[in-house]
Amino acid sequence: MVYFLGLTLTTGFTVYNAMRQQVETVLDRGLTGSLDGKTLLFETRIGKGIEDARALVLRPPLYHPIHARAH
């Protein structure tokens, strides 16, 4: 009887440890993938913002100031 109890406990702990390691691995991969995706999103948005700012700064003016016409 004690033998079976020890065997059951040992088997239970072994299965628990194996499942814990598997769950940790899956979570680690999922969280890493999610973080990589967010990083790419932020980099893309920052790059787009820089492009928009450059386009705005480098575009020719659409109007002539009033004081320029007076001369």
Secondary structure, 3 states (H helix, E strand, C coil): CHHHHHHHHHHHHHHHHHHHHHHHHHHHHHHHHHHHHHHHHHHHHHHHHHHHHHHHHHCCCCCCCHHHHHC
